[in-house]
C-alpha cells in the first residue's frame, strides 16, 4: 500500500499548516495585547493611587501647618500673659512692700500717742487714703470690765506685731453681761481676716468665737474692719 501523498494532498496539508501557524500568531498577538492592556491598567491604578495619596498627604500637611500656626500663636499669647502677670506681680509686691513699711512706721508712731489720739489719727488716715483701708486690717478692742484695760492693751500690741492695727481699747459698761470673747466681722468676704484674729487671740491664751454681723449692703463700713469684744475676766480664762 503506497503512503506517498498526491499533489493535492500536499497542497491541502500546507494550507492547513499555514492556517494553524496564523492562528498561533493571532493568539500570541492577542495575548501580548492583553498583557499590555493589563499592564497599562495597573500603571493607571498605581499612578492614581500615588496621586490620591499625595493629595491626602498634602491636605494633612496643610492642616498640620494650620494647627502648628495656631499652637504657636497660643503659645505666644500665653508668654505675653505670663509677662504681664509677672509685671503685675512685681508692681503688687512693690506696693505691698511700701504698705508694710508704712504700717511699720504707723505702728511705731501709734505706740507713742494716747488711745483717743491714736484712734482719731488712724480714722483720719483711712479717710484721706481709701486704698489704705483696702490693705490694712484693723481691730477695735472693746472691754466690758475696766480692770481688763491694761491686759487688752497688751493683746493689742500682739495683734499689731502680727500686722493687725489695734485701735485703742474702749470700755463699754453696758455690755458687762458679755459671757464670751467675740471677734465680729461685717462681710462674708472678710471671714478669713476674722479667723486670723481668732487664731492670734488663741495663741495669746484667749478663747474667741466668730460673729458675722451681716452688713453686706452697708456702704459706710470700711473693708478689713473688725471688732474684738473681750468678755469680763477674759484674761483669766483658758481656751476650751
Residue frames as a rotation matrix with the C-alpha (Angstrom) as fourth column:
UNK 1
0.584 0.812 0.000 0.00
0.812 -0.584 0.000 0.00
0.000 0.000 -1.000 0.00
UNK 2
-0.311 -0.750 0.585 1.58
0.740 -0.577 -0.346 3.32
0.597 0.325 0.734 -1.06
UNK 3
0.253 0.340 -0.906 1.77
0.887 -0.456 0.077 6.22
-0.387 -0.822 -0.417 1.53
UNK 4
-0.803 -0.586 0.114 3.01
0.572 -0.701 0.426 8.87
-0.170 0.407 0.898 -0.89
UNK 5
-0.036 0.784 -0.620 0.81
0.341 -0.573 -0.745 11.99
-0.939 -0.238 -0.247 -0.89
UNK 6
0.182 0.189 0.965 -0.60
0.982 -0.077 -0.170 13.32
0.043 0.979 -0.200 -4.02
UNK 7
-0.728 -0.471 0.497 -0.01
0.513 -0.856 -0.060 16.89
0.454 0.212 0.866 -5.13
UNK 8
0.032 0.825 0.564 -3.47
-0.111 -0.558 0.823 17.95
0.993 -0.088 0.074 -3.98
UNK 9
0.724 0.221 -0.653 -2.97
0.555 0.377 0.742 16.36
0.410 -0.900 0.150 -0.58
UNK 10
-0.265 -0.903 -0.338 0.38
0.963 -0.226 -0.150 18.13
0.059 -0.364 0.929 -0.16
UNK 11
-0.635 0.110 0.764 -1.22
0.141 -0.957 0.254 21.47
0.759 0.269 0.593 -1.05
UNK 12
0.464 0.881 0.089 -4.07
-0.010 -0.095 0.995 20.85
0.886 -0.463 -0.035 1.42
UNK 13
0.500 -0.349 -0.793 -1.62
0.849 0.378 0.369 19.87
0.171 -0.858 0.485 4.17
UNK 14
-0.609 -0.774 0.176 0.46
0.744 -0.634 -0.213 23.00
0.276 0.002 0.961 3.53
UNK 15
-0.288 0.590 0.754 -2.60
-0.098 -0.802 0.590 25.22
0.953 0.096 0.288 3.72
UNK 16
0.707 0.563 -0.427 -3.63
0.309 0.297 0.903 23.54
0.636 -0.771 0.036 6.96
UNK 17
0.069 -0.786 -0.615 -0.19
0.996 0.084 0.004 24.12
0.048 -0.613 0.789 8.46
UNK 18
-0.736 -0.324 0.594 -0.23
0.398 -0.917 -0.007 27.76
0.547 0.231 0.805 7.35
UNK 19
0.184 0.892 0.413 -3.68
-0.095 -0.402 0.911 28.23
0.978 -0.207 0.011 8.89
UNK 20
0.677 0.025 -0.736 -2.52
0.663 0.413 0.624 26.73
0.319 -0.911 0.263 12.18
UNK 21
-0.388 -0.903 -0.185 0.53
0.916 -0.356 -0.183 28.98
0.100 -0.240 0.966 12.19
UNK 22
-0.543 0.267 0.796 -1.64
0.069 -0.931 0.360 32.03
0.837 0.250 0.487 11.53
UNK 23
0.584 0.804 -0.116 -3.94
0.131 0.048 0.990 31.04
0.801 -0.593 -0.077 14.38
UNK 24
0.333 -0.543 -0.771 -0.95
0.941 0.249 0.231 30.69
0.066 -0.802 0.594 16.72
UNK 25
-0.696 -0.625 0.354 0.29
0.624 -0.770 -0.133 34.15
0.355 0.129 0.926 15.70
UNK 26
-0.127 0.734 0.667 -3.12
-0.106 -0.679 0.727 35.78
0.986 0.021 0.164 16.22
UNK 27
0.734 0.396 -0.552 -3.38
0.432 0.355 0.829 34.08
0.524 -0.847 0.090 19.61
UNK 28
-0.098 -0.871 -0.482 0.11
0.995 -0.069 -0.078 35.27
0.035 -0.487 0.873 20.55
UNK 29
-0.697 -0.118 0.708 -0.76
0.276 -0.955 0.112 38.83
0.662 0.273 0.698 19.45
UNK 30
0.341 0.901 0.268 -3.99
-0.055 -0.266 0.963 38.80
0.939 -0.342 -0.041 21.46
UNK 31
0.600 -0.192 -0.777 -2.12
0.769 0.405 0.494 37.51
0.219 -0.894 0.391 24.50
UNK 32
-0.497 -0.868 0.000 0.54
0.850 -0.487 -0.203 40.21
0.176 -0.101 0.979 24.07
UNK 33
-0.483 0.385 0.787 -2.04
-0.025 -0.904 0.428 42.94
0.875 0.187 0.446 23.73
UNK 34
0.625 0.725 -0.289 -3.93
0.229 0.184 0.956 41.61
0.746 -0.663 -0.051 26.75
UNK 35
0.194 -0.657 -0.729 -0.73
0.980 0.154 0.123 41.79
0.031 -0.738 0.674 28.79
UNK 36
-0.742 -0.465 0.483 -0.13
0.509 -0.859 -0.045 45.32
0.436 0.213 0.874 27.53
UNK 37
0.001 0.841 0.540 -3.67
-0.090 -0.538 0.838 46.37
0.996 -0.049 0.076 28.50
UNK 38
0.713 0.238 -0.660 -3.38
0.561 0.371 0.740 44.75
0.421 -0.898 0.132 31.95
UNK 39
-0.235 -0.900 -0.368 -0.03
0.972 -0.210 -0.107 46.44
0.019 -0.382 0.924 32.48
UNK 40
-0.652 0.042 0.757 -1.45
0.215 -0.947 0.238 49.78
0.727 0.318 0.608 31.35
UNK 41
0.451 0.886 0.114 -4.41
0.040 -0.147 0.988 49.41
0.892 -0.441 -0.102 33.74
UNK 42
0.504 -0.339 -0.795 -2.04
0.855 0.328 0.402 48.54
0.125 -0.882 0.455 36.59
UNK 43
-0.614 -0.774 0.157 0.10
0.757 -0.633 -0.161 51.57
0.224 0.020 0.974 35.77
UNK 44
-0.291 0.599 0.746 -3.00
-0.032 -0.785 0.618 53.81
0.956 0.156 0.248 35.73
UNK 45
0.714 0.595 -0.369 -4.16
0.298 0.219 0.929 52.40
0.634 -0.773 -0.021 39.05
UNK 46
0.113 -0.767 -0.632 -0.72
0.994 0.088 0.072 52.87
0.001 -0.636 0.772 40.57
UNK 47
-0.738 -0.384 0.555 -0.50
0.464 -0.886 0.004 56.42
0.490 0.260 0.832 39.27
UNK 48
0.086 0.867 0.491 -3.99
-0.095 -0.483 0.870 57.25
0.992 -0.121 0.041 40.53
UNK 49
0.701 0.133 -0.700 -3.24
0.609 0.398 0.686 55.70
0.370 -0.908 0.198 43.91
UNK 50
-0.309 -0.904 -0.294 0.00
0.951 -0.286 -0.120 57.62
0.025 -0.317 0.948 44.19
UNK 51
-0.624 0.142 0.768 -1.77
0.168 -0.936 0.310 60.84
0.763 0.322 0.560 43.16
UNK 52
0.484 0.874 0.042 -4.57
0.061 -0.082 0.995 60.28
0.873 -0.479 -0.093 45.73
UNK 53
0.470 -0.394 -0.790 -2.03
0.877 0.312 0.366 59.55
0.102 -0.865 0.492 48.46
UNK 54
-0.629 -0.744 0.225 -0.09
0.734 -0.663 -0.143 62.66
0.256 0.075 0.964 47.54
UNK 55
-0.240 0.628 0.740 -3.27
-0.048 -0.769 0.637 64.79
0.970 0.117 0.215 47.69
UNK 56
0.750 0.528 -0.399 -4.17
0.314 0.246 0.917 63.33
0.582 -0.813 0.018 51.09
UNK 57
0.074 -0.821 -0.566 -0.64
0.997 0.063 0.038 63.88
0.005 -0.568 0.823 52.37
UNK 58
-0.707 -0.312 0.634 -0.73
0.418 -0.908 0.018 67.50
0.570 0.278 0.773 51.13
UNK 59
0.229 0.885 0.405 -4.10
-0.061 -0.402 0.914 68.04
0.971 -0.234 -0.038 52.82
UNK 60
0.742 0.005 -0.670 -2.83
0.623 0.365 0.692 66.62
0.248 -0.931 0.268 56.11
UNK 61
-0.338 -0.936 -0.095 0.33
0.933 -0.320 -0.164 68.69
0.123 -0.144 0.982 55.82
UNK 62
-0.461 0.254 0.850 -1.74
0.100 -0.937 0.334 71.86
0.882 0.239 0.407 55.30
UNK 63
0.655 0.756 -0.015 -3.91
0.044 -0.017 0.999 71.00
0.755 -0.655 -0.044 58.33
UNK 64
0.427 -0.592 -0.684 -0.79
0.902 0.335 0.273 70.32
0.067 -0.733 0.677 60.40
UNK 65
-0.606 -0.664 0.439 0.69
0.654 -0.730 -0.201 73.67
0.453 0.165 0.876 59.35
UNK 66
-0.007 0.699 0.716 -2.52
-0.145 -0.709 0.690 75.44
0.989 -0.099 0.106 60.42
UNK 67
0.837 0.311 -0.450 -2.53
0.339 0.352 0.873 73.64
0.429 -0.883 0.189 63.78
UNK 68
-0.012 -0.936 -0.352 1.14
0.996 0.020 -0.088 74.48
0.090 -0.351 0.932 64.27
UNK 69
-0.569 -0.150 0.809 0.47
0.291 -0.956 0.028 78.12
0.769 0.251 0.588 63.46
UNK 70
0.435 0.821 0.370 -2.46
-0.178 -0.324 0.929 78.23
0.883 -0.470 0.005 65.90
UNK 71
0.716 -0.224 -0.662 -0.41
0.666 0.503 0.550 76.48
0.210 -0.835 0.509 68.59
UNK 72
-0.391 -0.914 0.105 2.45
0.865 -0.404 -0.298 78.92
0.315 -0.026 0.949 68.07
UNK 73
-0.313 0.369 0.875 0.07
-0.072 -0.928 0.365 81.87
0.947 0.051 0.317 68.36
UNK 74
0.763 0.634 -0.126 -1.49
0.034 0.156 0.987 80.39
0.645 -0.758 0.098 71.52
UNK 75
0.320 -0.742 -0.589 1.99
0.939 0.332 0.091 79.89
0.128 -0.582 0.803 72.98
UNK 76
-0.615 -0.554 0.561 2.96
0.526 -0.818 -0.231 83.48
0.587 0.153 0.795 72.17
UNK 77
0.146 0.759 0.634 -0.27
-0.224 -0.599 0.769 84.72
0.963 -0.255 0.083 73.79
UNK 78
0.825 0.130 -0.549 0.47
0.436 0.472 0.767 82.66
0.359 -0.872 0.333 76.92
UNK 79
-0.169 -0.967 -0.191 4.01
0.960 -0.118 -0.254 84.02
0.223 -0.227 0.948 77.07
UNK 80
-0.514 0.039 0.857 2.63
0.092 -0.991 0.100 87.57
0.853 0.130 0.505 76.82
UNK 81
0.582 0.801 0.143 0.10
-0.130 -0.082 0.988 86.83
0.803 -0.593 0.056 79.58
UNK 82
0.562 -0.456 -0.690 2.84
0.807 0.486 0.337 85.43
0.182 -0.746 0.641 81.81
UNK 83
-0.540 -0.788 0.296 4.99
0.717 -0.615 -0.328 88.50
0.440 0.035 0.897 81.20
UNK 84
-0.159 0.576 0.801 2.03
-0.200 -0.814 0.546 90.74
0.967 -0.074 0.245 82.04
UNK 85
0.818 0.483 -0.313 1.29
0.153 0.342 0.927 88.76
0.555 -0.806 0.206 85.22
UNK 86
0.118 -0.863 -0.491 4.95
0.972 0.201 -0.120 88.94
0.202 -0.463 0.863 86.23
UNK 87
-0.650 -0.324 0.688 4.91
0.289 -0.942 -0.170 92.70
0.703 0.088 0.706 85.79
UNK 88
0.280 0.846 0.454 1.66
-0.313 -0.366 0.876 92.95
0.907 -0.388 0.162 87.76
UNK 89
0.709 -0.069 -0.702 3.10
0.584 0.615 0.530 90.72
0.396 -0.786 0.476 90.47
UNK 90
-0.370 -0.925 -0.085 6.19
0.860 -0.307 -0.407 92.90
0.351 -0.224 0.909 90.71
UNK 91
-0.474 0.261 0.841 4.03
-0.123 -0.965 0.231 96.02
0.872 0.006 0.490 90.98
UNK 92
0.640 0.768 -0.027 1.84
-0.132 0.144 0.981 94.44
0.757 -0.624 0.193 93.68
UNK 93
0.417 -0.572 -0.707 4.90
0.862 0.496 0.107 93.26
0.289 -0.653 0.700 95.60
UNK 94
-0.637 -0.662 0.394 6.35
0.532 -0.748 -0.397 96.75
0.557 -0.044 0.829 95.42
UNK 95
-0.081 0.709 0.701 3.07
-0.387 -0.670 0.633 98.26
0.918 -0.220 0.329 96.66
UNK 96
0.779 0.377 -0.501 2.88
0.228 0.575 0.786 95.67
0.584 -0.726 0.362 99.43
UNK 97
-0.080 -0.902 -0.424 6.43
0.928 0.088 -0.362 96.41
0.364 -0.422 0.830 100.48
UNK 98
-0.677 -0.114 0.727 5.62
0.048 -0.993 -0.111 100.11
0.735 -0.040 0.677 100.62
UNK 99
0.332 0.904 0.270 2.45
-0.365 -0.140 0.920 99.42
0.870 -0.404 0.284 102.59
UNK 100
0.598 -0.170 -0.783 4.30
0.651 0.673 0.351 97.21
0.467 -0.720 0.513 105.07
UNK 101
-0.541 -0.841 -0.007 6.90
0.723 -0.461 -0.515 99.92
0.430 -0.284 0.857 105.59
UNK 102
-0.453 0.465 0.761 4.13
-0.334 -0.880 0.339 102.46
0.827 -0.100 0.553 106.11
UNK 103
0.625 0.719 -0.303 2.38
-0.033 0.413 0.910 100.08
0.780 -0.559 0.282 108.51
UNK 104
0.152 -0.668 -0.728 5.54
0.900 0.399 -0.178 99.54
0.409 -0.628 0.662 110.49
UNK 105
-0.800 -0.456 0.389 6.10
0.315 -0.872 -0.375 103.28
0.510 -0.177 0.842 110.76
UNK 106
-0.095 0.868 0.488 2.47
-0.424 -0.479 0.769 103.83
0.901 -0.134 0.414 111.67
UNK 107
0.628 0.325 -0.707 2.53
0.381 0.664 0.643 101.18
0.679 -0.673 0.293 114.40
UNK 108
-0.332 -0.827 -0.453 5.65
0.882 -0.102 -0.460 102.72
0.334 -0.552 0.764 115.89
UNK 109
-0.803 0.071 0.592 4.03
-0.098 -0.995 -0.014 106.13
0.588 -0.070 0.806 115.90
UNK 110
0.215 0.977 -0.002 0.77
-0.218 0.050 0.975 104.79
0.952 -0.209 0.223 117.31
UNK 111
0.279 -0.142 -0.950 2.55
0.774 0.618 0.135 103.37
0.568 -0.773 0.282 120.32
UNK 112
-0.704 -0.665 -0.248 3.69
0.690 -0.559 -0.460 106.86
0.167 -0.495 0.853 121.34
UNK 113
-0.720 0.523 0.456 0.30
-0.430 -0.852 0.298 108.58
0.545 0.018 0.838 121.47
UNK 114
-0.666 0.556 0.497 -2.75
-0.470 0.205 -0.858 108.25
-0.579 -0.806 0.125 123.69
UNK 115
-0.637 0.457 0.621 -5.57
0.574 0.818 -0.013 105.95
-0.514 0.348 -0.784 122.68
UNK 116
0.457 0.854 -0.249 -8.06
0.407 -0.450 -0.795 108.71
-0.791 0.262 -0.553 121.69
UNK 117
0.215 -0.465 -0.858 -5.38
-0.687 -0.697 0.205 110.40
-0.694 0.546 -0.470 119.59
UNK 118
-0.786 -0.533 0.313 -4.38
-0.221 0.715 0.663 107.05
-0.578 0.452 -0.680 118.10
UNK 119
-0.234 0.791 0.566 -7.93
0.714 0.535 -0.451 106.23
-0.659 0.299 -0.690 117.08
UNK 120
0.643 0.490 -0.589 -8.54
0.056 -0.797 -0.602 109.68
-0.764 0.354 -0.540 115.62
UNK 121
-0.140 -0.797 -0.588 -5.25
-0.710 -0.334 0.620 109.59
-0.691 0.504 -0.519 113.68
UNK 122
-0.813 -0.148 0.563 -5.98
0.169 0.865 0.472 106.20
-0.557 0.479 -0.678 112.15
UNK 123
0.158 0.958 0.240 -9.53
0.712 0.058 -0.700 107.19
-0.684 0.281 -0.673 111.21
UNK 124
0.536 -0.009 -0.844 -8.23
-0.337 -0.919 -0.204 110.40
-0.774 0.394 -0.496 109.59
UNK 125
-0.526 -0.823 -0.214 -5.59
-0.583 0.166 0.795 108.49
-0.619 0.543 -0.567 107.63
UNK 126
-0.646 0.344 0.682 -8.08
0.511 0.858 0.050 105.90
-0.568 0.381 -0.730 106.42
UNK 127
0.483 0.853 -0.197 -10.49
0.463 -0.440 -0.770 108.62
-0.743 0.280 -0.607 105.32
UNK 128
0.342 -0.442 -0.829 -7.75
-0.612 -0.775 0.161 110.50
-0.714 0.452 -0.535 103.46
UNK 129
-0.553 -0.606 -0.572 -6.38
-0.833 0.392 0.390 107.34
-0.012 0.692 -0.722 101.79
UNK 130
0.497 0.851 0.173 -9.14
-0.837 0.522 -0.165 104.83
-0.230 -0.063 0.971 100.89
UNK 131
0.403 -0.400 -0.823 -6.54
-0.435 0.708 -0.556 102.48
0.806 0.582 0.111 99.41
UNK 132
-0.685 -0.658 0.314 -5.02
-0.566 0.208 -0.798 102.03
0.459 -0.724 -0.515 102.84
UNK 133
-0.092 0.749 0.656 -8.37
-0.902 0.216 -0.373 100.83
-0.421 -0.626 0.656 104.08
UNK 134
0.733 0.359 -0.578 -8.26
-0.619 0.703 -0.349 98.07
0.281 0.614 0.738 101.48
UNK 135
0.133 -0.822 -0.554 -4.86
-0.209 0.523 -0.826 96.85
0.969 0.225 -0.102 102.64
UNK 136
-0.769 -0.588 0.251 -4.57
-0.301 -0.012 -0.953 97.32
0.564 -0.809 -0.168 106.39
UNK 137
0.074 0.796 -0.600 -6.76
0.479 0.500 0.722 95.20
0.874 -0.341 -0.345 108.68
UNK 138
-0.704 -0.260 0.661 -7.74
-0.382 -0.646 -0.661 96.94
0.599 -0.717 0.355 111.89
UNK 139
-0.164 0.609 -0.776 -9.45
0.667 0.648 0.368 95.83
0.727 -0.458 -0.512 115.04
UNK 140
-0.129 0.230 0.965 -11.35
-0.585 -0.803 0.113 97.92
0.801 -0.550 0.238 117.57
UNK 141
-0.666 -0.221 -0.713 -10.85
0.363 0.739 -0.568 96.47
0.652 -0.637 -0.412 121.04
UNK 142
0.074 0.786 0.614 -13.85
-0.553 -0.480 0.681 96.59
0.830 -0.390 0.399 123.39
UNK 143
-0.835 -0.273 -0.478 -13.80
0.234 0.610 -0.757 95.64
0.498 -0.744 -0.445 127.07
UNK 144
0.228 0.961 0.154 -16.74
0.020 -0.162 0.987 95.29
0.973 -0.222 -0.057 129.45
UNK 145
0.787 -0.115 -0.606 -14.62
0.617 0.143 0.774 95.21
-0.002 -0.983 0.183 132.62
UNK 146
0.882 -0.419 0.216 -12.48
-0.370 -0.900 -0.231 98.26
0.291 0.124 -0.949 133.30
UNK 147
0.505 -0.712 0.487 -9.92
-0.466 0.250 0.849 96.04
-0.726 -0.656 -0.206 135.06
UNK 148
0.499 -0.283 0.819 -9.12
0.611 0.785 -0.102 94.42
-0.614 0.551 0.565 131.71
UNK 149
0.962 -0.012 -0.274 -7.78
-0.178 -0.786 -0.592 97.61
-0.208 0.618 -0.758 130.09
UNK 150
0.187 -0.976 -0.110 -4.03
-0.872 -0.217 0.438 97.08
-0.451 0.014 -0.892 130.54
UNK 151
-0.279 -0.226 0.933 -4.32
0.047 0.968 0.248 93.42
-0.959 0.113 -0.259 129.63
UNK 152
0.662 0.597 0.454 -6.32
0.509 0.087 -0.856 94.33
-0.550 0.798 -0.246 126.50
UNK 153
0.741 -0.478 -0.472 -3.61
-0.612 -0.769 -0.182 96.84
-0.276 0.424 -0.863 125.55
UNK 154
-0.276 -0.881 0.384 -1.05
-0.600 0.470 0.648 94.03
-0.751 -0.051 -0.658 125.70
UNK 155
0.028 0.380 0.925 -3.23
0.527 0.780 -0.337 91.88
-0.849 0.497 -0.179 123.47
UNK 156
0.923 0.335 -0.187 -3.49
0.063 -0.612 -0.788 94.84
-0.379 0.716 -0.586 121.08
UNK 157
0.251 -0.912 -0.324 0.29
-0.842 -0.371 0.392 95.05
-0.477 0.175 -0.861 120.90
UNK 158
-0.442 -0.365 0.820 0.44
-0.026 0.918 0.395 91.36
-0.897 0.153 -0.415 119.96
UNK 159
0.507 0.685 0.523 -2.10
0.586 0.171 -0.792 91.94
-0.632 0.708 -0.315 117.22
UNK 160
0.846 -0.224 -0.484 -0.10
-0.420 -0.840 -0.345 94.89
-0.329 0.495 -0.804 115.92
UNK 161
-0.179 -0.967 0.184 3.05
-0.631 0.256 0.733 92.77
-0.755 0.015 -0.655 115.85
UNK 162
-0.379 0.133 0.916 1.15
0.487 0.870 0.075 90.42
-0.787 0.474 -0.395 113.52
UNK 163
-0.955 -0.081 0.287 0.09
0.292 -0.451 0.844 93.27
0.061 0.889 0.454 111.21
UNK 164
0.024 0.999 0.049 -3.36
0.851 -0.046 0.523 94.00
0.524 0.029 -0.851 112.66
UNK 165
-0.691 -0.231 0.685 -3.82
-0.044 -0.932 -0.359 97.66
0.722 -0.278 0.634 113.63
UNK 166
-0.215 0.588 -0.780 -5.35
0.949 0.315 -0.023 97.70
0.232 -0.745 -0.626 117.10
UNK 167
-0.306 0.176 0.936 -7.35
0.121 -0.968 0.222 100.94
0.944 0.181 0.275 117.51
UNK 168
-0.563 -0.015 0.826 -7.19
-0.687 -0.546 -0.479 101.55
0.459 -0.837 0.297 121.24
UNK 169
-0.767 0.374 -0.521 -9.30
0.557 0.792 -0.251 99.97
0.318 -0.483 -0.816 123.98
UNK 170
-0.505 0.686 0.524 -12.89
-0.506 -0.727 0.464 101.14
0.699 -0.031 0.715 124.55
UNK 171
-0.977 0.213 -0.023 -14.72
0.128 0.491 -0.862 100.41
-0.172 -0.845 -0.507 127.78
UNK 172
-0.463 0.885 -0.057 -18.40
-0.406 -0.155 0.901 99.54
0.788 0.440 0.431 127.16
UNK 173
-0.877 0.058 0.476 -20.03
-0.460 0.178 -0.870 99.28
-0.136 -0.982 -0.129 130.59
UNK 174
0.011 1.000 0.009 -23.49
-0.945 0.013 -0.327 98.47
-0.327 -0.005 0.945 129.23
UNK 175
0.448 0.104 -0.888 -22.19
-0.590 0.781 -0.207 95.19
0.672 0.616 0.411 127.82
UNK 176
-0.284 -0.630 0.723 -20.93
-0.958 0.151 -0.245 93.91
0.046 -0.762 -0.646 131.16
UNK 177
0.384 0.537 0.751 -23.04
-0.600 0.763 -0.239 90.78
-0.702 -0.359 0.615 130.76
UNK 178
0.455 -0.261 -0.851 -20.94
-0.801 0.296 -0.520 89.55
0.388 0.919 -0.075 127.82
UNK 179
0.767 -0.037 0.641 -20.12
-0.409 0.742 0.532 85.92
-0.495 -0.670 0.554 128.57
UNK 180
0.443 -0.634 0.633 -17.64
0.702 0.685 0.195 85.12
-0.557 0.358 0.749 125.82
UNK 181
-0.229 -0.616 -0.753 -14.98
-0.170 -0.737 0.655 86.89
-0.958 0.278 0.064 123.80
UNK 182
0.592 0.546 0.593 -16.10
0.527 0.295 -0.797 87.58
-0.610 0.784 -0.112 120.22
UNK 183
-0.717 -0.643 -0.267 -14.40
0.128 -0.498 0.857 88.62
-0.685 0.581 0.440 117.01
UNK 184
0.312 0.949 0.048 -17.00
0.373 -0.076 -0.925 90.35
-0.874 0.306 -0.377 114.88
UNK 185
-0.846 -0.532 0.030 -16.78
0.206 -0.275 0.939 90.89
-0.491 0.801 0.343 111.13
UNK 186
-0.260 0.775 -0.576 -19.14
-0.450 -0.625 -0.638 92.68
-0.854 0.093 0.512 108.76
UNK 187
0.401 0.368 -0.839 -18.87
-0.912 0.070 -0.405 90.93
-0.090 0.927 0.364 105.42
UNK 188
0.916 0.054 0.398 -18.56
-0.070 0.997 0.026 87.29
-0.395 -0.051 0.917 104.41
UNK 189
0.765 -0.642 0.049 -15.55
0.157 0.112 -0.981 88.03
0.625 0.758 0.187 102.23
UNK 190
0.043 -0.763 0.645 -13.62
-0.660 -0.507 -0.555 89.11
0.750 -0.402 -0.525 105.36
UNK 191
0.932 0.349 0.102 -14.21
-0.313 0.628 0.712 85.94
0.184 -0.695 0.695 107.36
UNK 192
0.517 -0.805 -0.289 -10.61
0.614 0.585 -0.530 84.82
0.596 0.097 0.797 106.75
UNK 193
-0.282 -0.619 0.734 -9.33
-0.104 -0.740 -0.664 88.03
0.954 -0.263 0.144 108.38
UNK 194
0.376 0.501 0.780 -11.55
-0.844 -0.164 0.511 87.44
0.384 -0.850 0.361 111.40
UNK 195
0.961 -0.051 -0.272 -10.31
0.115 0.967 0.227 83.86
0.251 -0.249 0.935 111.64
UNK 196
0.063 -0.995 0.081 -6.74
0.412 -0.048 -0.910 85.18
0.909 0.090 0.407 111.63
UNK 197
-0.222 -0.085 0.971 -7.54
-0.665 -0.715 -0.215 87.39
0.713 -0.694 0.102 114.62
UNK 198
0.802 0.540 0.257 -9.19
-0.567 0.550 0.613 84.45
0.190 -0.637 0.747 116.42
UNK 199
0.691 -0.609 -0.389 -6.03
0.484 0.790 -0.377 82.39
0.537 0.073 0.841 115.86
UNK 200
-0.264 -0.809 0.525 -3.82
0.059 -0.557 -0.829 85.23
0.963 -0.188 0.195 117.16
UNK 201
0.150 0.401 0.904 -6.00
-0.878 -0.367 0.308 85.53
0.455 -0.839 0.297 120.27
UNK 202
0.960 0.208 -0.190 -5.80
-0.126 0.920 0.370 81.80
0.252 -0.331 0.909 120.83
UNK 203
0.224 -0.959 -0.176 -2.01
0.529 0.271 -0.804 81.99
0.818 0.087 0.568 120.66
UNK 204
-0.489 -0.363 0.793 -2.24
-0.349 -0.752 -0.559 84.68
0.799 -0.550 0.241 123.33
UNK 205
-0.950 0.096 -0.298 -4.34
0.295 0.594 -0.749 82.39
0.105 -0.799 -0.592 125.53
UNK 206
-0.579 0.792 -0.193 -7.72
-0.532 -0.546 -0.647 83.93
-0.618 -0.272 0.738 124.72
UNK 207
-0.687 0.449 0.571 -10.60
0.630 0.760 0.161 81.76
-0.362 0.470 -0.805 123.50
UNK 208
-0.556 0.475 -0.682 -12.76
-0.469 -0.857 -0.214 83.68
-0.686 0.201 0.700 121.00
UNK 209
-0.154 0.614 0.775 -15.72
0.679 0.635 -0.368 82.97
-0.718 0.470 -0.514 118.73
UNK 210
-0.963 -0.137 0.234 -16.66
0.270 -0.548 0.792 84.41
0.020 0.825 0.564 115.34
UNK 211
-0.046 0.972 -0.232 -19.76
0.524 -0.175 -0.834 86.55
-0.851 -0.160 -0.501 114.88
UNK 212
-0.750 -0.098 0.654 -20.93
0.652 -0.277 0.706 87.61
0.112 0.956 0.271 111.41
UNK 213
-0.573 0.479 -0.665 -22.79
0.197 -0.707 -0.679 90.94
-0.796 -0.520 0.311 111.54
UNK 214
-0.162 0.566 0.808 -24.27
0.948 0.316 -0.032 90.68
-0.274 0.761 -0.588 108.01
UNK 215
0.300 0.179 -0.937 -23.53
0.078 -0.983 -0.163 94.19
-0.951 -0.024 -0.309 106.74
UNK 216
-0.239 -0.427 0.872 -23.06
0.829 0.378 0.412 93.31
-0.506 0.821 0.264 103.06
UNK 217
0.220 0.447 0.867 -25.06
0.872 -0.488 0.030 96.30
0.436 0.750 -0.497 101.79
UNK 218
0.813 0.034 -0.581 -23.69
0.408 -0.745 0.528 98.82
-0.415 -0.666 -0.620 104.30
UNK 219
0.572 -0.591 0.569 -21.51
0.548 -0.240 -0.801 101.17
0.610 0.770 0.187 102.25
UNK 220
0.695 -0.295 0.655 -20.31
-0.543 -0.813 0.210 103.03
0.470 -0.502 -0.726 105.34
UNK 221
0.819 -0.410 0.402 -18.41
-0.089 0.601 0.794 100.04
-0.567 -0.686 0.456 106.65
UNK 222
0.296 -0.803 -0.517 -14.77
-0.953 -0.283 -0.106 100.14
-0.061 0.524 -0.849 105.61
UNK 223
0.637 -0.147 -0.756 -13.04
-0.201 0.916 -0.348 96.98
0.744 0.373 0.554 104.34
UNK 224
-0.158 -0.768 -0.621 -10.98
0.424 0.515 -0.745 94.94
0.892 -0.381 0.244 106.82
UNK 225
-0.338 0.164 0.927 -12.85
-0.722 -0.677 -0.143 96.36
0.604 -0.717 0.347 109.80
UNK 226
-0.113 0.233 -0.966 -13.15
0.386 0.906 0.174 94.03
0.916 -0.353 -0.192 112.82
UNK 227
0.209 0.191 0.959 -14.25
-0.789 -0.546 0.281 94.32
0.578 -0.815 0.037 116.42
UNK 228
-0.428 -0.349 -0.834 -12.86
0.260 0.836 -0.483 92.32
0.866 -0.424 -0.267 119.32
UNK 229
0.318 0.616 0.721 -15.16
-0.666 -0.396 0.632 92.16
0.675 -0.681 0.284 122.35
UNK 230
-0.681 -0.629 -0.375 -13.46
-0.113 0.597 -0.795 90.79
0.723 -0.499 -0.477 125.46
UNK 231
0.429 0.821 -0.378 -15.75
0.260 0.288 0.922 89.09
0.865 -0.493 -0.089 127.97
UNK 232
0.576 -0.177 0.798 -15.38
-0.739 -0.531 0.415 90.13
0.350 -0.829 -0.437 131.60
UNK 233
0.420 -0.502 0.756 -12.39
-0.581 0.492 0.649 88.38
-0.698 -0.712 -0.085 133.13
UNK 234
0.972 -0.023 -0.235 -11.25
-0.185 0.540 -0.821 87.07
0.146 0.841 0.521 129.74
UNK 235
0.171 -0.985 0.038 -7.65
-0.788 -0.160 -0.594 87.47
0.591 0.071 -0.803 130.85
UNK 236
-0.339 -0.268 0.902 -8.21
-0.859 0.480 -0.180 84.74
-0.385 -0.835 -0.393 133.42
UNK 237
0.696 0.678 0.237 -9.94
-0.496 0.692 -0.524 82.29
-0.519 0.247 0.818 131.04
UNK 238
-0.528 -0.815 0.238 -8.25
-0.366 0.471 0.803 79.46
-0.767 0.337 -0.547 129.15
UNK 239
-0.441 0.368 -0.819 -9.17
-0.866 0.064 0.495 78.13
0.235 0.928 0.290 125.72
UNK 240
0.370 0.657 0.657 -11.77
-0.740 0.636 -0.219 75.39
-0.562 -0.405 0.721 125.83
